[in-house]
């Protein structure tokens, strides 16, 4: 039986793409191996959001060249966002160990390509036209990612996604609901919907929505449909765009199975920086959306993505981001120092004129604020009971996330299996973990 190994960099969508690749290879008779040095096929699923992510791929080539000295017939494939945006194959020239190099949607061609390189490994050349219809091969779990959308139409000036993944494409509602129902039938109780701007979802088959569905907005309607699936306990989605937070999507935050958390990237608190980023909203408009969200669900936990050191950002403009952070009161943010990405509008329009040291200082300031805010929020819920979905056991502790997507742990017992939903009392709030005790 031929073997494969997959290495995945980047976001949850890349992880779900890797599950589809695994599903495709499994259908071809391959089995996975933990020792990549002996694999017949190595797949590297890449990320292009930051230069550091691409550098890891370049740096791994020496290792694969070494593997090929003892296993010369090994096939090394590079897919994901790097090939997706590398239209001129400039990156490919820096990958000497790589045999196959293709953007994500072209994974459907893997059976044919493998059979051309090593006919003895594949006895089928049947191809699926749409990679999103490939059945993902997931590890047993009570949690699962479901991609509902790929690509993006927003063209933020710092972002490679429209170039790496193409324009926005949405899956049919029927396919999404069928996948969710199948997952729930196999024991999944928490689903995370994935999309580049997930709440801009537009159904190609709106006739699939129930006649009793109260929403006209397609994404809100999809959330309502998934909420009707018996056996599902939690529904999460990421990442949202502020401009697509319609009144109906905000109303859907109150649906029963919706987790008590929303990730809503802002990127900057300065109107001038937002304009250069081509985010298409102002600070004031973003804060108005936040006010509506808190009015619908006052105790909701909020997360964000923030870039510091964007071209032309002054210290005063960065301070506007700090003030917005305090005004919103985020529970967490994923902070990044601006990294120029070749091919984006940002590189073409703006010089990367904020010094590396200044970027680091601003990142440090924002990170410190985040940690202080997170600590204060976690300390404020000491004594309260939270619901934890247990996803791992380690050295006598059970770990999992609350409905606010906060990491929590408690002393495990024999009656605490992975996948259980338990109530626990918060005894101590730390910056990144809630120390809990099982409720009686």
Buried (B, 14 or more C-beta within 10 A) or exposed (E): EBBBBBBBBBBBBBBBBBBBBBBBBBBBEBEBBEEBBEBBBBBBBBBBBBEEBBEBBEEBBEBBEEBBEEEEEBBBBBBBBBBBBBEEEEBBEEBEBBBBBBBBBBBBBBBBBBBEBBEEBBEEEEEBEEBBEBBBBBEEBBBBBBBBBBBBEBBBBBBBBBBBBBEBBBBBBEBBBEBBBEBBEEEBBBBBBBBBBBBBBEBEEBEBBEEEBEBEBBBBBBBBBBBBBEEBBBBBBBBBBBBBBBEBBBBBBEBEBBBBBBBBBBBBBBBBBBBBBBBBBBBEBBBBBBEBBBEBBEEBBBBBBBBBBBBBBEEEBBBBBBEBBEEBEBBBBEBBBBBEBBBBBBBEEBEBEBEEEBBEBBBEBBEEBBEEBBBEBBBEBBEEEBBBBBBEBEEEBBBBBBBBBBBBBBEBEEEBEBBBBBEBBBEEBEBEBBBBEBEE
